[in-house]
Amino acid sequence: MENKLTQIVLLGGGYVSIWAYRSLIKKLSNEISSGNVRITVVCPEQYHFFHGWTAESLTCIIQDKNRMSPLADIFSRAALICGSACEIDHTANSVHVKMSDGSRRTLSYDHLLIGTGSYDSDQVEGINRYGYQIKSPAAYQQTKQAILSIVKQAAATNPADAVRLLHFTIAGNGFSGAELVTNIAEFVSILKKDYPSLQKVKATIRLVNSRNKVMDVLDPRFRKMRHYTEKIMLGYGIEIINNKKLCSITKDGAFLDDGTFLQSSMVISAIGQRRVVLKGTENMQRDNLNRLYTNRYLQLPGYTNIWGGGDACNVIHCKTTLACTPNALWAMKHGVYAGKNIASTIKQKPLHAFTYKGLGQCASLGIGKGMGELYGIEFTGWIAWIMRWFFFNYYMPSRKVMLSEIGDWMYLLFSGKRKDLCMQKKQDETIIESRLSPSMNLQHLTIT
């Protein structure tokens, strides 16, 4: 008698699915090899984008390709489907997928993991038309190119217009906002050095913070981290606007909730997340942030074969009884436990309650300017920055990509230059030369 094939479907190619897959490979290696268990991964992207290095990629330290791990390599023993889940039919144990070419496909599952993550919030009026964001690959690229373009435009105009162009507004009261505003401030100052016309032009960079003070999202006991962050921001000349919310964005700047208008060439929002509600999940239990509730085994309540984790879900911290922080480390651990429990269910073994208590949190505020805490102990400056560097490299899903990324850091260390910025300059020079070559050749032929 043949064994029944068990189908496991993982939705999303992010941290939850990657670490769940690794747990499944570890626990079900024999079953997968024998063909009794099949894993299918559904993701609209072909790469995993390591968000830990977003600020460093945005500011051209790390080349984009060196934070992109191919999903085909990561999920080497799974079937990878390039598409987006559009409906879950939990009565038929099936998922309807919209493929990248527009066609539709239905997948059956015995176990389903929802690790679809989150997206940048689009609740601010004008954000999609005039604003900038960083979470999705397309939004990130648009933001990166806009920063470079604005500085180039400023260098090519008169001082008065240059001052007007170099106005940047970043909105966000958490780690993302702090990293963005400080790294952009550092980056703009570096970009200006390449243009003599900008040497005496001061860039205006603002942080709009809806809380009473910088990094007020931190536990009150982490005073050292908050004070250090504010000190670094003031050192960069960043204008901090507390107790104000971003209300709307126009082509000329941003309106705050008190009616204040901030003239800006660029408004970047890092003020929240949104979750996609898949058809078929409307009646599943959710919190006020639209996150799906899970029980302590990472199962969705009422569904013994549907699991979840990461930004898409509300997973309760075993110690605080509050929802786990929506960041990469927690998503990884959710994936580890979900994968173990799916394997345990298949093997008819007891499930493991989610008991991970956390490790810490950290941020880079520029080269050598780190802040973070490890098991409640605060660190700032170079030691925090180096700890973060080692931590992020350890958790990169591809060792091959990690080594290439470390090469970018070595380039910065030994040359003092940002590799991706050098590559951008070479591309610009090549484009200029290619535009000049035909006319120069034509002139040469005419004279001859």
Secondary structure, 3 states (H helix, E strand, C coil): CCCCCEEEEEECCCHHHHHHHHHHHHHCHHHHHCCCEEEEEEECCCEEECHHHHHHHHCCCCCHHHHEEEHHHHCCCCEEEEEEEEEEECCCCEEEEEECCCCEEEEECCEEEECCCCEECCCCECHHHHCECCCCHHHHHHHHHHHHHHHHHHHCCCHHHHHHHCEEEEECCCHHHHHHHHHHHHHHHHHHCCCHHHCCCCCEEEEECCCCCCCCCCCCCCHHHHHHHHHHHHHHCCEEECCCCEEEEECCEEEECCCCEEECCEEEECCCEECCCCECCCCCCECCCCCEECCCCCEECCEEEEEECHHHEECECCCCCCECCCCHHHHHHHHHHHHHHHHHHHCCCCCCCCCCCCCEEEEECCCCCEEEEECCEEEEEHHHHHHHHHHHHHCCCCHHHHHHHHHHHHHHHHHCCCHHHHHHHHHHHHHHHHHHHHHHHHHHHHHC
